[in-house]
Amino acid sequence: MLPEILKSGEHVSLSPDPTGAALVPFAQSSGYPKTTVDVVFPVLHGTFGEDGTVQGLLELTGLPYVGTGVLASAVGMDKDVQKRLFEQAGLPVIPFLAVRRSDWEQKRAKVLVEIKKKLRFSDFCEACEPGFVRGNDTCEIRERPSRCT
């Protein structure tokens, strides 16, 4: 479909059906009124909201929007990358340790030794990437290491 669209110059839009990724031919006579937008205020939270996804879509469509762009939004959602970039820029960053889930699940004792070496107690646990439903948690690792699971 895409090669034909590119050759014909036909207007297309994203499918309104979120279950399938598709381009839909857009006929001006479709009966839908054209709506013009001056600027978009993407006031959203979490995955697909503040992670750069919506910002990328808006940039692809050419719509102006307020707030951070794609890269800044994505970096803001990944705390490990964010802190490393801050450190490289010379900004003050409190001591932190990023632990991969697989390392925590498979090498917990080794990770706990590394945590005890690097951090004070009690410290906070926070997921590096989106999708962490518990939020922040105080990790009392010496007494109850299971609280950071």
N, C-alpha and C positions, 0 to 999 in steps of 0.2 A: 504493500500500500504506500509506504513512504516514497519509494522512487517515483511512483506515478504522481504523487502529490507535489514532489519537488519539480517535476517536469511541467505540470499543469499550473502550478502556482495557486492551487485551490486553498482556500482558508480552512483550517481545521481547529478544533478545540480539544481539550482533554475530555474524556468521557465523564459524564456526571455519575456513572456507576463506579463506586470506589472498589468494587470487587475485581475489576479487570482493568489492566493498564491498556488503554487504547486511545487512538486519535479518531475523532468523529468529524466527518465532513461538516462544515458549517455553512449552511445556506443563508444568505441574507434574508431570504423570504421564509425563514423557518417560523415566523410568528413571534419570536422572542424579541422584546424591545432591546435595543442596544443601550447599555448603561456606561456612561463615562465615569471615570474615577480620577479625582485630582491627586489624592495621596492615600496610602493605606497605613493604618495604625495597627500593626500586628501585636495586639495585646493578648499574648498566649503564654502558656506555661508548659514546661516539660518537653518530652519527646514530640517531635513534629510541630512544636510551637516555638521554643526558644533555642533549638539546636541548629538553626541555619537552614532547615528544610524549607520552611515557608519563605524565608528571605531569598533562597535560591530560585524558587518558583516565581516570586515577584520580579527578580532580576531577569529571568528568562522571558517574562511577559513584557518587560520594559516599564512596569508600573513603579512609580516612585513610592518609597516607604520611609518611615521614621525608625530610628533605633539603629542597632548594630547590624553590620553586614553578615554575610555568610560565614566567613572565617572567624570573626570575633564571636559570633554566636556559637559556633561549633566548639571553639576553644573554651568558651565559658562553661560548656557542658562536660568537658573532660578535665577533671580537677588535676590529674597528674600532669597532663600536657600544659595546662594553665600555669601551674606552679613552676614547672621547668622553664617556661618562657619568661615568667616573672624573674626568676633567678638569673637567667641569661641577660635580662635587661637591667640587672643591678637593683631590682626592687627588693625590699625586705620581705622575706617569706619565713614563716615559722617552720621549725623542723617538721618534716613529713616523711612518710614512707609509703610508697605505693606497693600494694600486694596484689598480685594476680589471683583471681578466684581459684584457678587450678593449683597454684602454689599453696594457697591456704587449705584447700581440700586434700592435697596429696603430701605436703611437706609442712604440716602445721607446727611441729616441734621446732623445726629449723626457722620458720617464720617468727615464732614467738621469741626465740633467742635473738633474732635480728631486731625485733621490735624493742625488746628490753634493753638492748645495747644503744639504740638510737633515740628512743623517746622517753619522756617522763611519764609518770602514772598519776592519775588517770588521764588518758587522752581521749580524743574523739575519733570514732570510726565514721567514715563517710564513703559512699561508693564513688569511684572515679567517673563512671559514666552514667547516663540516664537509666531509668528503670528500677531504681532502688526505692522500694516502697516503704521501708521502715523509717527512712530519714536518718538523722544523725543519732549516734548512741555513744554513751560514755563507756569506754572499755576498761573494765577493771581486770586487766589481764592476769595479774598475779593471783587474784582470788578466784576469778571465774572467766577463763579464756573463752568459754563457749558463748559469752555475750557478744562477741564480735563475729559470729557466724552469719 
